[in-house]
Amino acid sequence: MKTSTNKLIASNLALIAVLALLAGCVSKSYDKGAATSAALQSSADAVAQTSKSLYGVLGAMNNLTFKSQGDLRNQYDAFVAATKSLNQSLAGLDDSVKVLHLKADTYFDDWTNQTATIQNEALRQRSADRKAEVSGRLDEVTASYVALKNSLKPFTADLTDIQTYLGTDLTAGGLATIKDVVAKTKVDAVPLRDAIKHLQTSFSSLGTALSPVLLP
């Protein structure tokens, strides 16, 4: 009798442990949404840093080519450093978007699994619809990011070409012969600035929408 009682107690304890584990998984599902929200905000911050770096490189390029003075090497080196900073910002943004998608994939997989356990058909459909809405918004933001990334490639290539050109002809004559190219590069940066601003807003807005913390 004592052995049977011990087995029953052990069985009940195991069942309680399993139920607690399952309950913990369900109760923590929102954490995956919160992690995705945080990743979206991190991407928004990375976009902001890219915007800052873009303005920095434009300023340094303008100082070198249109406000040149004194030892041109100092202004040239500042331009090179600003370009490097922009490239680092772009790499950081790319990394943040990769992390975002890892978090989002985990979140959406869990959302699908949780939706499948809902017994009420109407609620189950609403949950599926909400997931489709949120994932659709993320797809739109991702498409904007990819478009910006592709648009930045010719711009950053021009920056490299300008550096190479002036690196071997860092003289008043060299600056005079490249001012038209620099002017075009500055014009090309205008839509890039607008796209960056829009992308930052999109990341931040979706991040706020997925956050379990309500703003005051």
BALO-162971 format. One record per residue (C-alpha): residue number from 0; z, x, y. Coordinates in Angstrom, 1 decimal, decimal comma. Last residue first. Example, Ala and Ser with C-alpha at 12.3 -4.5 7.8 and 13.67 -1.06 7.14 Angstrom:
2
site k 1&Z 7,1&X 13,7&Y -1,1
site k 0&Z 7,8&X 12,3&Y -4,5
This chain:
216
site k 215&Z -21,1&X 1,5&Y 57,3
site k 214&Z -23,4&X 3,0&Y 54,7
site k 213&Z -23,0&X 1,7&Y 51,2
site k 212&Z -22,3&X 4,3&Y 48,5
site k 211&Z -23,9&X 3,4&Y 45,1
site k 210&Z -27,0&X 5,2&Y 46,4
site k 209&Z -30,4&X 4,1&Y 45,2
site k 208&Z -31,6&X 2,6&Y 48,5
site k 207&Z -30,2&X 5,6&Y 50,5
site k 206&Z -32,2&X 8,0&Y 48,4
site k 205&Z -35,3&X 5,8&Y 48,8
site k 204&Z -34,9&X 6,1&Y 52,6
site k 203&Z -34,2&X 9,8&Y 52,6
site k 202&Z -37,2&X 10,7&Y 50,5
site k 201&Z -39,5&X 8,4&Y 52,6
site k 200&Z -38,1&X 9,6&Y 55,9
site k 199&Z -38,7&X 13,3&Y 55,0
site k 198&Z -42,2&X 12,4&Y 53,8
site k 197&Z -43,1&X 10,8&Y 57,1
site k 196&Z -41,9&X 13,8&Y 59,1
site k 195&Z -43,8&X 16,1&Y 56,9
site k 194&Z -47,0&X 14,0&Y 57,2
site k 193&Z -46,6&X 14,0&Y 61,0
site k 192&Z -46,1&X 17,8&Y 61,2
site k 191&Z -49,1&X 18,3&Y 58,9
site k 190&Z -51,2&X 16,0&Y 61,1
site k 189&Z -50,5&X 18,4&Y 64,0
site k 188&Z -50,8&X 21,7&Y 62,1
site k 187&Z -54,6&X 21,6&Y 62,0
site k 186&Z -54,6&X 21,8&Y 65,8
site k 185&Z -52,5&X 24,9&Y 65,7
site k 184&Z -54,9&X 26,4&Y 63,1
site k 183&Z -57,8&X 25,6&Y 65,3
site k 182&Z -56,2&X 27,4&Y 68,3
site k 181&Z -55,5&X 30,4&Y 66,0
site k 180&Z -59,1&X 30,6&Y 65,0
site k 179&Z -60,3&X 30,5&Y 68,6
site k 178&Z -57,8&X 33,2&Y 69,6
site k 177&Z -59,1&X 35,6&Y 67,0
site k 176&Z -61,5&X 37,8&Y 69,1
site k 175&Z -59,0&X 38,1&Y 72,0
site k 174&Z -56,2&X 39,2&Y 69,7
site k 173&Z -58,2&X 42,0&Y 68,2
site k 172&Z -59,3&X 43,2&Y 71,6
site k 171&Z -55,7&X 43,3&Y 72,8
site k 170&Z -54,8&X 45,3&Y 69,7
site k 169&Z -53,4&X 44,7&Y 66,3
site k 168&Z -56,7&X 45,3&Y 64,5
site k 167&Z -55,7&X 46,1&Y 60,9
site k 166&Z -52,7&X 43,8&Y 60,6
site k 165&Z -54,4&X 41,4&Y 63,0
site k 164&Z -57,0&X 40,4&Y 60,4
site k 163&Z -54,6&X 40,4&Y 57,5
site k 162&Z -52,0&X 38,3&Y 59,4
site k 161&Z -54,7&X 35,8&Y 60,6
site k 160&Z -55,9&X 35,5&Y 57,0
site k 159&Z -52,4&X 34,8&Y 55,7
site k 158&Z -51,9&X 32,1&Y 58,3
site k 157&Z -55,3&X 30,6&Y 57,4
site k 156&Z -54,3&X 30,5&Y 53,8
site k 155&Z -51,1&X 28,7&Y 54,8
site k 154&Z -53,1&X 26,0&Y 56,5
site k 153&Z -55,7&X 25,8&Y 53,7
site k 152&Z -52,8&X 25,1&Y 51,2
site k 151&Z -50,8&X 22,8&Y 53,4
site k 150&Z -53,0&X 19,8&Y 52,8
site k 149&Z -52,5&X 20,2&Y 49,0
site k 148&Z -48,8&X 20,2&Y 49,4
site k 147&Z -48,9&X 17,2&Y 51,8
site k 146&Z -51,0&X 15,2&Y 49,3
site k 145&Z -48,6&X 16,1&Y 46,5
site k 144&Z -45,6&X 15,0&Y 48,6
site k 143&Z -47,2&X 11,7&Y 49,5
site k 142&Z -48,1&X 11,0&Y 45,9
site k 141&Z -44,5&X 11,8&Y 45,0
site k 140&Z -43,2&X 9,3&Y 47,6
site k 139&Z -45,6&X 6,6&Y 46,2
site k 138&Z -44,5&X 7,3&Y 42,6
site k 137&Z -40,8&X 7,0&Y 43,7
site k 136&Z -41,6&X 3,7&Y 45,3
site k 135&Z -43,2&X 2,5&Y 42,0
site k 134&Z -40,2&X 3,7&Y 40,0
site k 133&Z -38,0&X 1,6&Y 42,2
site k 132&Z -40,2&X -1,5&Y 41,9
site k 131&Z -40,8&X -1,1&Y 38,2
site k 130&Z -37,0&X -0,7&Y 37,7
site k 129&Z -36,4&X -3,9&Y 39,7
site k 128&Z -38,9&X -5,8&Y 37,6
site k 127&Z -37,4&X -4,7&Y 34,4
site k 126&Z -33,9&X -5,7&Y 35,6
site k 125&Z -35,3&X -9,1&Y 36,7
site k 124&Z -36,9&X -9,6&Y 33,3
site k 123&Z -33,6&X -8,8&Y 31,5
site k 122&Z -31,8&X -11,2&Y 33,9
site k 121&Z -34,2&X -14,0&Y 33,1
site k 120&Z -34,0&X -13,3&Y 29,3
site k 119&Z -30,2&X -13,3&Y 29,2
site k 118&Z -29,3&X -11,0&Y 26,3
site k 117&Z -29,3&X -7,7&Y 28,2
site k 116&Z -29,4&X -4,8&Y 25,7
site k 115&Z -33,0&X -3,9&Y 26,4
site k 114&Z -32,2&X -3,5&Y 30,1
site k 113&Z -29,7&X -0,7&Y 29,3
site k 112&Z -32,3&X 1,3&Y 27,4
site k 111&Z -34,9&X 0,9&Y 30,1
site k 110&Z -32,4&X 1,9&Y 32,8
site k 109&Z -31,4&X 4,9&Y 30,7
site k 108&Z -34,9&X 6,1&Y 30,5
site k 107&Z -35,3&X 5,4&Y 34,3
site k 106&Z -32,2&X 7,5&Y 35,1
site k 105&Z -33,2&X 10,4&Y 32,9
site k 104&Z -36,7&X 10,5&Y 34,3
site k 103&Z -35,2&X 10,3&Y 37,9
site k 102&Z -32,9&X 13,3&Y 37,4
site k 101&Z -35,8&X 15,4&Y 36,0
site k 100&Z -38,0&X 14,1&Y 38,7
site k 99&Z -35,6&X 15,1&Y 41,4
site k 98&Z -35,1&X 18,6&Y 39,9
site k 97&Z -38,9&X 19,2&Y 40,2
site k 96&Z -38,9&X 17,8&Y 43,7
site k 95&Z -36,1&X 20,3&Y 44,7
site k 94&Z -38,0&X 23,2&Y 43,2
site k 93&Z -41,2&X 22,3&Y 45,2
site k 92&Z -39,1&X 22,0&Y 48,4
site k 91&Z -37,6&X 25,4&Y 47,8
site k 90&Z -41,0&X 26,9&Y 47,3
site k 89&Z -42,2&X 25,3&Y 50,5
site k 88&Z -39,2&X 26,7&Y 52,4
site k 87&Z -39,9&X 30,2&Y 51,0
site k 86&Z -43,5&X 30,0&Y 52,2
site k 85&Z -42,3&X 28,9&Y 55,6
site k 84&Z -39,8&X 31,7&Y 55,8
site k 83&Z -42,5&X 34,2&Y 54,8
site k 82&Z -44,7&X 32,9&Y 57,6
site k 81&Z -41,8&X 33,3&Y 60,1
site k 80&Z -41,3&X 36,9&Y 58,9
site k 79&Z -45,0&X 37,7&Y 59,4
site k 78&Z -45,0&X 36,2&Y 62,9
site k 77&Z -41,9&X 38,2&Y 63,8
site k 76&Z -43,5&X 41,3&Y 62,5
site k 75&Z -46,6&X 40,6&Y 64,7
site k 74&Z -44,4&X 40,0&Y 67,8
site k 73&Z -42,6&X 43,3&Y 67,2
site k 72&Z -45,8&X 45,1&Y 66,5
site k 71&Z -47,4&X 43,9&Y 69,7
site k 70&Z -45,2&X 46,3&Y 71,7
site k 69&Z -45,1&X 44,8&Y 75,2
site k 68&Z -46,6&X 41,3&Y 75,7
site k 67&Z -48,5&X 38,6&Y 73,8
site k 66&Z -48,1&X 35,0&Y 75,0
site k 65&Z -51,3&X 33,6&Y 73,6
site k 64&Z -51,7&X 35,5&Y 70,3
site k 63&Z -48,3&X 36,8&Y 69,4
site k 62&Z -46,2&X 34,2&Y 71,0
site k 61&Z -48,4&X 31,4&Y 69,6
site k 60&Z -48,1&X 32,8&Y 66,1
site k 59&Z -44,3&X 33,0&Y 66,4
site k 58&Z -44,1&X 29,4&Y 67,7
site k 57&Z -46,3&X 28,1&Y 65,0
site k 56&Z -44,3&X 30,0&Y 62,4
site k 55&Z -41,0&X 28,5&Y 63,6
site k 54&Z -42,4&X 25,0&Y 63,9
site k 53&Z -43,4&X 25,2&Y 60,3
site k 52&Z -40,1&X 26,7&Y 59,3
site k 51&Z -38,2&X 23,7&Y 60,9
site k 50&Z -40,5&X 21,2&Y 59,1
site k 49&Z -39,9&X 23,0&Y 55,8
site k 48&Z -36,2&X 22,8&Y 56,3
site k 47&Z -36,5&X 19,1&Y 57,0
site k 46&Z -38,5&X 18,7&Y 53,8
site k 45&Z -35,8&X 20,5&Y 51,9
site k 44&Z -33,2&X 18,1&Y 53,3
site k 43&Z -35,3&X 15,2&Y 52,2
site k 42&Z -35,6&X 16,8&Y 48,7
site k 41&Z -31,8&X 17,1&Y 48,7
site k 40&Z -31,6&X 13,4&Y 49,7
site k 39&Z -33,8&X 12,4&Y 46,8
site k 38&Z -31,7&X 14,5&Y 44,4
site k 37&Z -28,5&X 12,8&Y 45,6
site k 36&Z -30,1&X 9,4&Y 45,0
site k 35&Z -31,2&X 10,5&Y 41,5
site k 34&Z -27,6&X 11,6&Y 40,8
site k 33&Z -26,3&X 8,3&Y 42,0
site k 32&Z -28,7&X 6,5&Y 39,7
site k 31&Z -27,6&X 8,6&Y 36,8
site k 30&Z -24,0&X 7,9&Y 37,8
site k 29&Z -24,8&X 4,1&Y 37,6
site k 28&Z -25,1&X 4,5&Y 33,9
site k 27&Z -21,4&X 5,7&Y 33,7
site k 26&Z -20,0&X 2,3&Y 32,9
site k 25&Z -22,4&X 1,8&Y 30,0
site k 24&Z -21,8&X 5,3&Y 28,5
site k 23&Z -18,0&X 4,8&Y 28,9
site k 22&Z -18,1&X 1,5&Y 27,1
site k 21&Z -20,0&X 3,1&Y 24,2
site k 20&Z -17,4&X 5,8&Y 24,0
site k 19&Z -14,6&X 3,4&Y 24,2
site k 18&Z -16,2&X 1,3&Y 21,5
site k 17&Z -16,6&X 4,4&Y 19,3
site k 16&Z -13,0&X 5,5&Y 19,8
site k 15&Z -11,7&X 2,0&Y 19,1
site k 14&Z -13,7&X 1,9&Y 15,9
site k 13&Z -12,3&X 5,2&Y 14,8
site k 12&Z -8,7&X 4,0&Y 15,6
site k 11&Z -9,3&X 0,9&Y 13,6
site k 10&Z -10,6&X 2,9&Y 10,6
site k 9&Z -7,6&X 5,3&Y 10,8
site k 8&Z -5,2&X 2,4&Y 10,9
site k 7&Z -6,9&X 0,7&Y 8,0
site k 6&Z -6,9&X 3,9&Y 6,0
site k 5&Z -3,2&X 4,4&Y 6,7
site k 4&Z -2,4&X 0,8&Y 5,6
site k 3&Z -4,4&X 1,3&Y 2,4
site k 2&Z -2,4&X 4,5&Y 1,7
site k 1&Z 0,9&X 2,8&Y 2,4
site k 0&Z 0,0&X 0,0&Y 0,0
